[in-house]
Amino acid sequence: MFRLAYRNFGNHESVVGTYSVSSGGVAGLRWFELRNVTSGPVTVYQQSTYQPDTTWRWMGSAAMDGQGNLAIGFSASSSSIHPQLRYAGRLATDPINALTQGEAHLYDGAGSQTGSGNRWGDYSSLTIDPVDDATFWYTNEYYSSTASYNWRTRIGSFKLATGAPTPTPTPTPTATPVATPTPTPTISPTPTPRPTATPTPTPTPTATPTPTPSTELIANGALEASISPWILSGSGAFYTNNGNYPHGGTGYMYFGVNNNVTGQVYQTVTIPTTATANLTFWFNCSSSEGITTAYDFLYVEVRSTSGALLQTVATYSNRDKTTPGNYSQKSFSLASYRGQTIRLQFRSTTDFSLSTTFRMDDVSLR
């Protein structure tokens, strides 16, 4: 399979890799990160099998960018879909042992390979762009129509990083303190900052957000009467207006319920530059699972209008369970997306046993 990918971050070394395994009756991706492979002792920092549903995932390749964000590209297919090129990832700051940023489609093939020969995507690979140390380039095989040995190659790119690679800035602060002792006098001119206090125009920004809170950006956030204009898809996403366990009114969206399902609900929103961009919603989880290990998940995501994952705002699991209808309010800032049109999406995945139900109500973005 694909080579191991080595990185040296200065304070630790990292090697990431992946291979195909049998999981839940289909092919899954076993991925891992080893550390200190030359300095020793070698340790398994994290590892997991990625197999969120009954789709077959194989021909994986793993890479890590300059910030330590990890991605895995792979082929995906089943009896109902032609082979597709997909990828999943995690940020360096995410909890270990999980591809918490979810899965995205790079390209969906329109055909399958009828000839066998036990060969597929021999030279698929996921590599990091040496220029920015942040862009993942992925290439793999696909079919534009069902045929025997008439494959095509697709090449695409994506990013998980939100800024410049961390390793580059790290040495800079080290050099700064060396120079600091000399310019100490510069710090004395703290009188200069006093004019900064003069710009009492600071209240101006205070006045700007004032009108914004009254502007609700989410349509039908209360989820009454119908799910519209929210877009619902998948076998693990639902809407009800029956009045059982809502936060307010009678309607709400809910996820999971059944084993081995995925589902999502999203709404496209334009966030004005003047908005405070504060996202709030009421959340409730009830589950037959325990609270020691996370098996079933709900992700709060920001995606582009084409569906590409931009950020996982929050992740919940069966470990957050309480009694049905016992909601708690969650609040997050989406200020970094002001001036943009995004998809706000709630997405759920469940495993093969014991049910979990996630409930969402009274969603607001101002």
C-alpha positions as CSV (number, residue, x, y, z in Angstrom):
1,M,0.0,0.0,0.0
2,F,1.0,3.7,0.3
3,R,4.3,4.6,1.9
4,L,4.7,5.8,5.5
5,A,4.8,9.6,5.8
6,Y,7.5,11.0,8.1
7,R,7.5,14.5,9.7
8,N,9.9,16.1,12.2
9,F,8.3,18.8,14.2
10,G,11.3,19.6,16.3
11,N,9.8,18.5,19.6
12,H,8.7,15.2,18.2
13,E,8.8,13.0,15.1
14,S,5.7,11.6,13.5
15,V,5.1,8.7,11.1
16,V,1.6,8.2,9.8
17,G,0.2,5.3,7.7
18,T,-2.9,3.4,6.8
19,Y,-3.9,0.0,5.4
20,S,-7.1,-1.9,4.6
21,V,-8.7,-4.2,7.2
22,S,-12.0,-6.1,7.5
23,S,-14.4,-4.2,9.7
24,G,-18.1,-4.7,10.2
25,G,-18.3,-7.0,7.1
26,V,-16.8,-4.5,4.8
27,A,-13.3,-3.0,4.0
28,G,-12.2,-0.3,6.5
29,L,-9.2,1.9,6.9
30,R,-6.8,1.2,9.8
31,W,-4.7,4.3,10.4
32,F,-2.1,5.1,12.9
33,E,0.5,7.7,14.0
34,L,3.9,6.5,15.5
35,R,6.2,8.9,17.3
36,N,9.9,9.2,18.0
37,V,10.8,6.6,15.4
38,T,14.5,7.5,15.2
39,S,15.2,9.0,18.7
40,G,13.1,6.3,20.4
41,P,11.4,4.8,22.2
42,V,8.9,4.3,19.4
43,T,5.4,4.8,20.6
44,V,1.9,4.4,19.0
45,Y,0.6,7.9,19.6
46,Q,-2.9,7.2,18.1
47,Q,-4.7,4.6,16.0
48,S,-8.2,3.7,14.9
49,T,-10.2,2.0,12.3
50,Y,-12.3,4.3,10.1
51,Q,-15.5,2.5,9.0
52,P,-18.5,4.8,9.8
53,D,-21.0,2.8,7.8
54,T,-21.5,-0.1,5.4
55,T,-19.6,1.5,2.5
56,W,-16.3,-0.2,1.5
57,R,-13.3,2.0,2.0
58,W,-9.9,0.9,0.8
59,M,-6.7,1.9,-1.2
60,G,-5.9,4.5,1.5
61,S,-3.0,6.9,1.7
62,A,-2.2,9.2,4.7
63,A,-0.3,12.5,5.0
64,M,0.2,15.1,7.7
65,D,0.7,18.9,7.0
66,G,3.0,21.3,8.7
67,Q,0.5,22.0,11.5
68,G,0.2,18.3,12.3
69,N,-3.3,18.0,10.8
70,L,-3.8,14.5,9.3
71,A,-5.8,13.4,6.3
72,I,-6.5,10.0,4.6
73,G,-7.6,9.7,1.0
74,F,-9.3,6.5,-0.2
75,S,-11.6,4.7,-2.6
76,A,-15.1,4.1,-1.5
77,S,-17.8,1.9,-3.1
78,S,-20.8,-0.4,-2.4
79,S,-23.4,-2.3,-4.1
80,S,-25.3,0.9,-4.6
81,I,-22.6,3.4,-5.6
82,H,-19.7,3.3,-8.1
83,P,-16.2,3.8,-6.8
84,Q,-15.7,7.3,-5.4
85,L,-12.6,9.3,-4.3
86,R,-13.1,10.5,-0.8
87,Y,-11.0,11.8,2.1
88,A,-11.4,12.2,5.9
89,G,-9.2,14.1,8.4
90,R,-8.5,15.4,11.8
91,L,-6.9,18.6,13.2
92,A,-3.9,18.4,15.5
93,T,-6.0,19.9,18.2
94,D,-8.8,17.4,17.9
95,P,-9.2,14.5,20.4
96,I,-6.9,11.7,19.4
97,N,-7.9,8.3,17.8
98,A,-10.6,9.8,15.6
99,L,-11.0,11.4,12.2
100,T,-13.2,14.1,13.8
101,Q,-13.4,16.5,10.8
102,G,-15.6,14.0,9.0
103,E,-15.6,12.8,5.4
104,A,-15.7,14.7,2.1
105,H,-16.1,13.6,-1.6
106,L,-13.3,14.6,-3.9
107,Y,-15.0,13.0,-7.0
108,D,-17.7,10.5,-7.5
109,G,-17.2,8.0,-10.4
110,A,-20.0,7.2,-12.8
111,G,-19.0,3.6,-13.5
112,S,-17.4,0.5,-12.2
113,Q,-14.6,-1.8,-13.3
114,T,-15.9,-5.1,-14.8
115,G,-12.4,-6.6,-15.4
116,S,-10.7,-7.8,-12.3
117,G,-7.0,-8.8,-12.3
118,N,-7.1,-7.8,-8.6
119,R,-5.8,-4.3,-9.5
120,W,-7.2,-0.9,-8.6
121,G,-5.6,2.5,-8.2
122,D,-2.0,1.2,-8.0
123,Y,-0.5,4.6,-7.7
124,S,-3.0,6.5,-5.6
125,S,-1.4,8.9,-3.2
126,L,-1.9,11.8,-0.8
127,T,1.0,14.2,-0.5
128,I,1.6,17.7,1.0
129,D,2.4,20.7,-1.2
130,P,6.0,21.7,-0.4
131,V,5.2,25.4,-1.1
132,D,2.7,26.1,1.6
133,D,3.1,22.8,3.7
134,A,-0.7,22.9,4.1
135,T,-2.3,21.8,0.8
136,F,-3.1,18.1,0.5
137,W,-2.9,16.8,-3.1
138,Y,-4.7,13.6,-3.8
139,T,-4.8,11.4,-6.9
140,N,-6.7,8.1,-7.4
141,E,-8.5,6.0,-10.1
142,Y,-12.1,6.3,-11.2
143,Y,-14.4,5.2,-14.0
144,S,-16.5,7.6,-16.1
145,S,-18.7,4.6,-17.2
146,T,-18.8,0.9,-16.5
147,A,-16.1,-0.8,-18.5
148,S,-13.2,-3.2,-18.3
149,Y,-9.7,-1.6,-17.8
150,N,-10.7,1.8,-19.0
151,W,-9.9,3.8,-15.9
152,R,-9.2,7.5,-15.5
153,T,-7.1,9.5,-13.0
154,R,-8.5,12.3,-10.9
155,I,-6.3,14.8,-9.1
156,G,-7.6,17.3,-6.5
157,S,-6.5,19.3,-3.5
158,F,-7.9,20.4,-0.2
159,K,-6.7,22.0,3.1
160,L,-7.3,21.3,6.8
161,A,-5.0,24.1,8.0
162,T,-6.5,27.5,8.7
163,G,-3.2,29.5,8.7
164,A,0.6,29.2,8.2
165,P,2.2,26.0,9.4
166,T,2.9,26.1,13.1
167,P,6.5,24.8,12.8
168,T,7.6,27.9,10.9
169,P,6.4,30.5,13.4
170,T,7.8,28.5,16.4
171,P,11.4,29.5,15.9
172,T,10.6,33.1,15.4
173,P,9.5,33.8,19.0
174,T,12.7,32.2,20.2
175,A,14.7,34.8,18.3
176,T,12.5,37.6,19.5
177,P,13.4,37.4,23.2
178,V,17.1,37.7,22.2
179,A,16.5,41.0,20.6
180,T,14.0,42.2,23.3
181,P,16.7,42.9,26.0
182,T,18.2,45.7,23.7
183,P,14.9,47.4,22.7
184,T,13.7,47.4,26.4
185,P,13.7,51.2,26.2
186,T,11.2,51.0,23.4
187,I,8.8,49.4,25.9
188,S,9.3,52.4,28.2
189,P,7.5,54.7,25.7
190,T,4.3,53.2,27.0
191,P,3.3,56.9,27.0
192,T,2.8,56.4,23.2
193,P,0.1,53.9,23.8
194,R,-1.8,56.5,25.8
195,P,-3.0,58.1,22.6
196,T,-4.4,54.6,21.9
197,A,-6.7,55.3,24.9
198,T,-7.6,58.6,23.2
199,P,-9.2,56.6,20.4
200,T,-12.3,56.5,22.6
201,P,-13.9,55.7,19.2
202,T,-13.7,52.2,20.6
203,P,-17.4,52.6,21.3
204,T,-17.9,52.7,17.6
205,P,-17.5,49.0,17.3
206,T,-19.7,48.6,20.3
207,A,-22.4,50.4,18.4
208,T,-22.0,48.3,15.3
209,P,-23.0,45.0,16.8
210,T,-26.0,46.6,18.5
211,P,-28.3,46.5,15.5
212,T,-27.1,43.1,14.4
213,P,-28.5,40.9,17.3
214,S,-32.0,41.8,16.1
215,T,-31.3,40.3,12.7
216,E,-32.0,36.5,12.7
217,L,-30.0,34.8,9.9
218,I,-31.5,31.3,10.3
219,A,-34.9,30.6,8.6
220,N,-37.2,28.5,10.7
221,G,-34.7,28.0,13.5
222,A,-37.6,27.1,15.8
223,L,-38.4,24.1,13.5
224,E,-42.2,24.6,13.7
225,A,-44.7,23.2,11.2
226,S,-42.1,21.8,8.9
227,I,-38.3,21.3,8.4
228,S,-38.3,23.7,5.4
229,P,-36.0,25.4,4.3
230,W,-33.6,23.1,6.0
231,I,-32.3,20.3,3.7
232,L,-32.5,16.8,5.2
233,S,-30.9,13.7,3.8
234,G,-29.6,10.3,4.9
235,S,-31.2,7.4,6.9
236,G,-30.1,8.9,10.2
237,A,-31.7,12.3,10.1
238,F,-35.4,13.1,10.9
239,Y,-37.9,15.8,11.6
240,T,-41.0,15.6,13.9
241,N,-43.7,17.9,14.9
242,N,-45.4,15.6,17.4
243,G,-44.6,17.5,20.5
244,N,-42.6,14.7,22.2
245,Y,-39.4,16.1,23.7
246,P,-39.1,19.5,22.0
247,H,-37.3,22.3,23.6
248,G,-39.9,24.8,22.5
249,G,-43.1,24.5,20.6
250,T,-43.7,21.1,19.1
251,G,-41.2,20.5,16.3
252,Y,-37.5,19.7,16.2
253,M,-34.9,17.8,14.2
254,Y,-33.3,14.6,15.5
255,F,-30.6,12.2,14.5
256,G,-29.3,8.6,15.0
257,V,-32.1,6.5,16.5
258,N,-31.1,3.4,14.5
259,N,-27.8,1.5,14.3
260,N,-25.3,2.0,11.5
261,V,-26.8,5.0,9.9
262,T,-25.7,8.5,8.9
263,G,-27.7,11.6,8.2
264,Q,-27.5,15.3,7.9
265,V,-29.5,18.5,7.9
266,Y,-28.2,21.8,6.6
267,Q,-29.2,25.3,5.7
268,T,-27.3,27.8,3.5
269,V,-26.8,31.1,5.3
270,T,-25.2,34.4,4.3
271,I,-23.5,36.1,7.2
272,P,-23.2,39.9,6.8
273,T,-19.9,41.6,7.7
274,T,-21.8,43.6,10.4
275,A,-23.2,40.5,12.1
276,T,-22.0,39.3,15.5
277,A,-22.2,35.8,14.0
278,N,-23.1,34.1,17.2
279,L,-24.6,30.6,16.7
280,T,-26.8,29.2,19.5
281,F,-28.9,26.0,19.6
282,W,-30.5,23.7,22.2
283,F,-29.1,20.2,22.3
284,N,-30.3,17.0,23.9
285,C,-29.0,13.4,23.8
286,S,-30.5,10.2,25.0
287,S,-28.7,6.9,24.5
288,S,-28.6,3.2,25.4
289,E,-24.8,3.4,25.2
290,G,-22.7,4.0,28.2
291,I,-20.7,7.2,28.9
292,T,-17.2,5.7,29.0
293,T,-16.6,5.4,25.2
294,A,-18.0,7.4,22.3
295,Y,-19.7,5.3,19.7
296,D,-22.3,7.5,18.2
297,F,-21.6,11.1,17.1
298,L,-23.2,14.3,16.1
299,Y,-21.1,17.0,14.4
300,V,-21.9,20.7,14.1
301,E,-20.2,21.7,10.8
302,V,-19.5,24.8,8.7
303,R,-19.3,23.8,5.0
304,S,-18.9,25.7,1.8
305,T,-21.9,26.1,-0.5
306,S,-20.6,23.1,-2.5
307,G,-20.4,21.0,0.6
308,A,-16.7,21.0,1.4
309,L,-16.0,20.8,5.1
310,L,-14.5,24.1,6.4
311,Q,-14.7,23.6,10.2
312,T,-16.2,21.2,12.7
313,V,-17.6,23.6,15.3
314,A,-18.5,21.0,17.9
315,T,-18.7,17.2,18.3
316,Y,-21.1,15.4,20.6
317,S,-21.5,11.7,21.4
318,N,-23.4,9.2,23.5
319,R,-21.0,10.4,26.3
320,D,-23.1,13.6,26.5
321,K,-26.3,11.7,27.1
322,T,-29.0,12.8,29.6
323,T,-32.7,12.1,29.9
324,P,-35.0,12.7,26.8
325,G,-36.0,16.3,26.5
326,N,-33.4,17.6,29.0
327,Y,-31.9,20.3,26.7
328,S,-28.8,22.5,27.2
329,Q,-28.0,25.6,25.2
330,K,-24.8,25.7,23.2
331,S,-23.1,28.8,21.8
332,F,-20.3,29.3,19.3
333,S,-18.8,32.2,17.3
334,L,-18.8,32.1,13.5
335,A,-17.3,35.5,13.3
336,S,-14.5,34.2,11.0
337,Y,-17.2,33.6,8.3
338,R,-18.6,37.1,8.3
339,G,-19.1,38.3,4.7
340,Q,-19.4,34.7,3.4
341,T,-22.2,32.4,2.4
342,I,-21.9,29.0,4.2
343,R,-23.8,25.8,4.9
344,L,-24.5,25.3,8.6
345,Q,-24.8,21.5,8.9
346,F,-25.7,19.0,11.7
347,R,-24.4,15.5,10.8
348,S,-24.7,12.2,12.7
349,T,-23.1,8.8,12.5
350,T,-24.0,5.7,14.6
351,D,-22.3,2.3,15.1
352,F,-23.6,-1.2,14.9
353,S,-25.2,-1.6,18.3
354,L,-27.2,0.2,21.0
355,S,-29.1,3.3,19.9
356,T,-28.5,7.0,20.5
357,T,-30.8,9.9,19.7
358,F,-29.5,13.4,19.2
359,R,-32.1,16.3,19.3
360,M,-31.7,19.8,18.1
361,D,-34.1,22.7,18.5
362,D,-34.3,26.5,18.4
363,V,-31.3,27.2,16.2
364,S,-30.2,30.8,15.9
365,L,-27.5,32.8,14.2
366,R,-27.4,36.5,14.6
